Amino acid sequence: MKLAFFIGHHKTGSTSIQTYLATHYLRLLKAGILYPAVESSGMASNLATVLQANAHAPVVNLNVREPHNALAFGLISEALKREVPPWHKNLPSGFQMFEMIDAQIHALAPKHTIICSEVMSRFAEQGWPKIMPRIRARFAHHDCSIVLNLRRIDDYLASWHLQVLKFGAVVDPLRHGAQAKFYQTAHFQYDSILTRWSQALPQARMVVRNYADVMAAGGSVVDFFAQSQIDYAPTEPNPHLNTSLPYALAEILRQANIALPAHRSEMLNYLLGAAHRVDLIPNAEVELFGATHRAALLNAFAPVHKRLSDFLGLEAFFHDLDQVSLCRPIPEMTAAAAALQALRQDAAENAPSAEVRDFVKALVLEP
């Protein structure tokens, strides 16, 4: 059997892949492709899909859509003795999740099994001495492929910063150098992801893709099937999920996370909706870092990029890396001020609560 891993990176289309795999479970299974569940709700959902011959299965919860993120968080939890995130509820032990995957493989005898989890890229830093031997013990006897998508570091950290804000985190802005806190993590040390995974599965075929090429090839779903050499061609449009917050709204949400902790989700949903109603300066024109921090970012990432390129036997994985130092024309705070002015009119009619409306009305942006 062939086993294809998609291990991320974050913000490179993993949610689209997971949603496709979960919602087309039966169609894929009939083609000999297994997207295995790891706990009871996933097994129940898959069984219902088969019994009802449901060609487009509903996604009940994140354990169903993203079962292998649940596995990854469970393994990290056991390795580091910390809690699993609350959005993955009622998980069995890592041993039991591994056993459930093995049982499905043995019972269904698929030609291909897919393990898809962007969280698995974090194994390079979080608990890897305990986790990677477990990965090796469970999967090394299969014919494995490992697909990893990577974005240029400035684009990636900007996107991840917006994702962290969507989670409700209270963080400093990138224009104040907040990106530096990621320098020693798998969010920055791209080469360490390859090193840890190649050590665990040394016989695996490693495929590393520039996210710009992924998008040019038709999106993450189409590209994943092509790169993992699975004989299946998705005919449905690539779903666009996990919508990013526009850069022009980043500072407004950041301030809301601080001032309105009880209304973070409400504020986020309002801003995501407002992004379709008000005119915002496009992301391509908004500068989140500033010249000083861009220069520092490029300097810090250069040795990482050299190790990444050397590992892959390339002169340069990111041929446009020099553009990391180039600022976009409009500073974040200028874009945020223009957005706030538009939001004040919009919130008067569309704010979901008085708290959100009053926050938008009273907010004063400071550098």
Wavefront OBJ file of the C-alpha trace (Angstrom):
o trace
v 0.000 0.000 0.000
v 1.087 3.562 -0.701
v 0.838 6.079 2.105
v 0.796 9.792 1.261
v 1.447 12.378 3.952
v 0.564 16.031 3.576
v 2.329 17.745 6.478
v 1.550 21.371 5.708
v 2.910 23.950 6.027
v 0.278 26.110 7.737
v -1.571 28.505 5.416
v -0.749 26.508 2.291
v -4.129 24.969 1.527
v -4.364 22.204 4.128
v -7.955 23.081 5.072
v -9.014 22.817 1.437
v -7.377 19.390 1.131
v -8.895 18.139 4.385
v -12.356 19.368 3.443
v -12.130 17.724 0.043
v -11.008 14.421 1.540
v -13.715 14.453 4.226
v -16.619 15.500 2.008
v -15.687 13.057 -0.790
v -14.923 10.158 1.534
v -17.084 7.586 -0.297
v -15.993 8.582 -3.795
v -12.365 8.322 -2.754
v -12.909 5.006 -0.973
v -14.471 3.527 -4.114
v -11.310 4.622 -5.950
v -9.179 2.749 -3.416
v -8.177 5.852 -1.425
v -8.640 5.910 2.348
v -8.827 9.040 4.510
v -8.867 7.278 7.881
v -10.730 8.438 10.963
v -9.020 8.404 14.351
v -11.919 8.528 16.814
v -15.603 7.676 17.243
v -17.286 10.679 15.588
v -15.131 10.275 12.490
v -15.893 6.564 12.265
v -19.612 7.225 12.741
v -19.625 9.922 10.076
v -17.777 7.726 7.591
v -20.098 4.791 8.257
v -23.164 6.976 7.734
v -21.681 8.278 4.484
v -21.203 4.725 3.191
v -24.622 3.465 4.296
v -26.382 6.471 2.812
v -24.257 6.375 -0.341
v -23.629 10.050 0.263
v -21.447 11.411 -2.529
v -20.887 14.675 -0.679
v -20.726 13.966 3.036
v -21.440 16.660 5.622
v -18.586 17.733 7.876
v -19.867 17.296 11.409
v -16.909 18.701 13.354
v -13.153 19.201 13.158
v -12.479 15.626 14.281
v -14.245 14.534 11.085
v -12.735 17.116 8.734
v -9.246 17.174 10.249
v -8.745 13.797 11.928
v -4.993 13.836 11.586
v -4.693 17.255 13.186
v -6.468 15.579 16.100
v -3.858 12.819 15.979
v -1.022 15.344 15.799
v -2.302 17.406 18.716
v -2.826 14.216 20.685
v 0.767 13.098 20.096
v 2.109 16.536 21.032
v -0.062 16.517 24.151
v 1.324 13.161 25.250
v 4.924 14.142 24.475
v 4.798 17.508 26.247
v 2.166 16.764 28.929
v -0.166 19.564 27.891
v -3.789 19.924 26.886
v -5.185 19.208 23.433
v -6.825 22.335 21.901
v -10.526 22.495 22.797
v -11.701 22.250 19.186
v -10.597 18.580 19.143
v -12.802 16.991 21.790
v -12.940 13.527 23.383
v -9.858 12.079 21.746
v -8.584 8.594 22.538
v -4.907 8.040 23.254
v -2.295 8.304 20.540
v -1.868 4.519 20.655
v -5.573 4.005 20.074
v -5.640 6.503 17.206
v -2.720 4.720 15.541
v -4.477 1.392 16.075
v -7.649 2.746 14.494
v -5.741 3.829 11.384
v -4.087 0.395 11.139
v -7.424 -1.378 11.562
v -9.002 0.586 8.715
v -6.045 -0.125 6.453
v -6.212 -3.840 7.170
v -10.008 -4.062 6.843
v -10.427 -1.914 3.724
v -7.147 -2.756 1.932
v -6.889 0.564 0.072
v -4.386 1.217 -2.689
v -3.595 4.568 -1.097
v -4.013 5.977 2.393
v -3.779 9.724 3.023
v -2.609 11.320 6.260
v -3.191 15.077 6.059
v -2.179 17.431 8.862
v -0.445 20.795 8.781
v 0.070 20.412 12.542
v 2.501 17.583 11.780
v 4.964 20.185 10.519
v 5.285 21.210 14.169
v 6.752 17.827 15.049
v 10.059 19.381 14.018
v 10.050 21.395 17.237
v 7.336 20.116 19.586
v 8.072 16.775 21.174
v 9.924 15.316 18.195
v 12.247 12.988 20.205
v 9.161 11.114 21.428
v 6.871 11.560 18.435
v 9.025 10.789 15.406
v 10.008 7.272 16.598
v 6.277 6.527 16.882
v 5.744 7.761 13.311
v 8.590 5.572 12.119
v 7.346 2.487 13.985
v 3.835 2.841 12.595
v 4.438 3.835 9.002
v 8.000 3.062 7.840
v 6.985 -0.306 6.347
v 4.649 1.398 3.849
v 5.609 2.975 0.520
v 5.526 6.578 1.765
v 5.415 9.967 0.102
v 5.654 13.205 2.078
v 4.343 16.447 0.563
v 5.265 19.777 2.128
v 4.196 23.172 0.752
v 6.198 26.246 1.759
v 5.542 29.958 1.308
v 8.144 32.693 1.092
v 8.824 33.702 4.670
v 7.377 37.235 4.598
v 4.157 36.105 2.939
v 3.933 33.169 5.320
v 4.497 35.102 8.547
v 2.057 37.808 7.464
v -0.583 35.151 6.803
v 0.178 33.313 10.034
v -0.004 36.579 11.998
v -3.530 37.083 10.642
v -4.389 33.496 11.548
v -3.176 34.004 15.117
v -5.339 37.104 15.360
v -8.313 35.082 14.129
v -7.670 32.645 16.985
v -8.207 35.594 19.326
v -4.602 35.918 20.447
v -3.278 39.082 22.053
v -0.044 39.756 20.174
v 2.227 42.595 19.158
v 2.028 43.852 15.558
v 4.556 42.782 12.955
v 5.594 46.418 12.507
v 6.947 46.187 16.088
v 8.953 43.054 15.311
v 6.536 40.370 16.534
v 7.784 37.972 13.848
v 11.004 37.417 15.794
v 9.222 35.177 18.300
v 8.797 32.588 15.540
v 12.455 32.420 14.570
v 13.204 29.263 16.577
v 10.004 27.446 15.622
v 8.823 25.320 12.711
v 7.046 28.433 11.455
v 10.502 29.707 10.486
v 12.978 26.806 10.538
v 11.691 25.232 7.347
v 14.691 22.934 6.949
v 14.091 21.329 10.350
v 10.737 19.991 9.126
v 12.491 18.127 6.322
v 15.275 16.914 8.596
v 12.988 15.426 11.264
v 10.660 13.773 8.784
v 13.443 12.361 6.613
v 15.076 10.902 9.730
v 11.801 9.243 10.745
v 10.974 7.928 7.265
v 14.297 7.831 5.397
v 12.917 5.761 2.504
v 10.021 8.133 1.862
v 9.801 10.192 -1.308
v 9.973 13.834 -0.179
v 8.187 16.457 -2.286
v 8.634 20.117 -1.325
v 6.563 22.654 -3.206
v 6.699 26.414 -3.435
v 3.156 27.565 -2.631
v 3.278 29.973 -5.560
v 3.729 26.960 -7.854
v 0.913 25.120 -6.062
v -1.496 27.931 -6.821
v -0.310 28.177 -10.414
v -0.939 24.438 -10.821
v -4.608 24.752 -9.877
v -4.627 24.908 -6.097
v -3.749 22.721 -3.148
v -6.175 19.851 -3.819
v -5.207 19.256 -7.433
v -1.525 19.737 -6.691
v -1.516 17.371 -3.719
v -2.964 14.484 -5.721
v -0.498 15.136 -8.533
v 2.540 15.390 -6.282
v 1.643 12.355 -4.178
v 1.244 10.294 -7.376
v -2.250 9.112 -6.480
v -4.166 8.000 -9.560
v -7.152 10.262 -8.988
v -8.072 13.540 -10.615
v -10.378 15.852 -8.619
v -13.007 17.271 -10.947
v -14.631 19.639 -8.444
v -13.347 23.215 -8.006
v -10.651 23.663 -5.393
v -12.502 24.904 -2.279
v -11.278 28.192 -0.820
v -11.537 27.862 2.936
v -10.040 29.290 6.120
v -10.552 32.779 4.735
v -7.794 35.170 5.709
v -8.540 38.532 7.244
v -7.516 41.412 4.941
v -4.303 43.130 6.014
v -6.148 46.446 6.299
v -8.231 44.992 9.138
v -5.394 43.340 11.054
v -4.745 46.180 13.504
v -8.459 46.643 14.148
v -8.876 42.983 15.078
v -5.678 43.079 17.137
v -7.054 45.969 19.178
v -10.407 44.206 19.517
v -8.734 41.075 20.882
v -7.297 43.262 23.632
v -10.348 45.417 24.373
v -13.211 42.983 23.748
v -12.077 39.551 24.993
v -15.675 38.441 25.571
v -16.672 39.388 22.012
v -13.646 38.186 20.005
v -15.545 35.696 17.862
v -18.339 38.186 17.261
v -15.864 40.856 16.228
v -14.001 38.500 13.912
v -17.181 37.413 12.162
v -18.245 41.017 11.761
v -14.917 42.013 10.203
v -14.924 39.025 7.837
v -18.380 40.012 6.679
v -17.547 43.697 6.458
v -14.599 42.881 4.200
v -17.151 42.119 1.472
v -19.132 45.320 2.049
v -16.520 48.061 2.369
v -13.654 49.127 0.134
v -10.282 48.094 1.545
v -6.749 48.677 0.301
v -5.659 45.351 -1.285
v -3.188 43.146 0.581
v -0.654 43.502 -2.212
v -0.357 47.213 -1.391
v -0.284 47.020 2.434
v 3.012 46.873 4.321
v 2.830 45.028 7.648
v 6.523 44.812 8.587
v 8.332 48.013 7.675
v 11.778 48.329 6.118
v 13.820 47.682 9.287
v 11.989 44.506 10.204
v 11.983 43.254 6.626
v 15.757 43.604 6.500
v 16.076 41.735 9.798
v 13.697 39.044 8.562
v 15.702 38.443 5.400
v 18.949 38.346 7.351
v 17.562 35.808 9.835
v 15.997 33.605 7.172
v 18.967 33.528 4.780
v 20.795 30.665 6.575
v 17.540 28.719 6.905
v 16.966 29.121 3.183
v 20.528 27.992 2.468
v 20.035 24.806 4.510
v 16.660 24.190 2.862
v 18.086 24.637 -0.623
v 21.108 22.454 0.152
v 18.887 19.692 1.520
v 16.912 19.694 -1.730
v 19.996 19.987 -3.928
v 18.906 23.354 -5.295
v 20.733 26.604 -5.794
v 17.738 28.461 -4.357
v 14.324 27.105 -3.378
v 12.766 30.603 -3.341
v 14.119 32.341 -6.426
v 12.544 35.632 -5.362
v 13.856 35.650 -1.792
v 15.412 39.075 -2.278
v 11.898 40.517 -2.438
v 11.512 39.851 1.281
v 13.285 43.157 1.875
v 10.970 45.159 -0.413
v 8.244 47.178 1.286
v 4.753 47.485 -0.131
v 3.621 51.045 -0.864
v 1.037 51.734 1.872
v 1.863 51.403 5.600
v -0.434 49.197 7.650
v -1.697 52.051 9.798
v -2.654 54.126 6.761
v -4.650 51.185 5.408
v -6.180 50.550 8.836
v -7.239 54.192 9.239
v -9.001 54.144 5.878
v -10.683 50.861 6.772
v -11.805 52.162 10.155
v -13.466 55.179 8.579
v -15.443 52.886 6.277
v -16.280 50.503 9.113
v -17.811 53.249 11.230
v -20.498 53.768 8.638
v -20.933 50.041 8.095
v -21.123 49.195 11.811
v -23.974 51.629 12.355
v -26.159 49.280 10.300
v -24.431 45.898 10.389
v -22.705 45.514 13.761
v -24.016 42.350 15.475
v -24.060 43.976 18.912
v -23.788 47.295 20.689
v -20.352 46.274 21.979
v -18.974 45.802 18.473
v -20.637 48.967 17.172
v -19.347 51.065 20.089
v -15.838 49.624 19.789
v -15.613 50.525 16.094
v -17.026 53.995 16.784
v -14.608 54.762 19.627
v -11.424 53.078 18.397
v -8.390 55.336 18.099
v -5.497 53.876 16.118
v -2.014 54.641 17.361
v 1.311 53.673 15.767
l 1 2 3 4 5 6 7 8 9 10 11 12 13 14 15 16 17 18 19 20 21 22 23 24 25 26 27 28 29 30 31 32 33 34 35 36 37 38 39 40 41 42 43 44 45 46 47 48 49 50 51 52 53 54 55 56 57 58 59 60 61 62 63 64 65 66 67 68 69 70 71 72 73 74 75 76 77 78 79 80 81 82 83 84 85 86 87 88 89 90 91 92 93 94 95 96 97 98 99 100 101 102 103 104 105 106 107 108 109 110 111 112 113 114 115 116 117 118 119 120 121 122 123 124 125 126 127 128 129 130 131 132 133 134 135 136 137 138 139 140 141 142 143 144 145 146 147 148 149 150 151 152 153 154 155 156 157 158 159 160 161 162 163 164 165 166 167 168 169 170 171 172 173 174 175 176 177 178 179 180 181 182 183 184 185 186 187 188 189 190 191 192 193 194 195 196 197 198 199 200 201 202 203 204 205 206 207 208 209 210 211 212 213 214 215 216 217 218 219 220 221 222 223 224 225 226 227 228 229 230 231 232 233 234 235 236 237 238 239 240 241 242 243 244 245 246 247 248 249 250 251 252 253 254 255 256 257 258 259 260 261 262 263 264 265 266 267 268 269 270 271 272 273 274 275 276 277 278 279 280 281 282 283 284 285 286 287 288 289 290 291 292 293 294 295 296 297 298 299 300 301 302 303 304 305 306 307 308 309 310 311 312 313 314 315 316 317 318 319 320 321 322 323 324 325 326 327 328 329 330 331 332 333 334 335 336 337 338 339 340 341 342 343 344 345 346 347 348 349 350 351 352 353 354 355 356 357 358 359 360 361 362 363 364 365 366 367
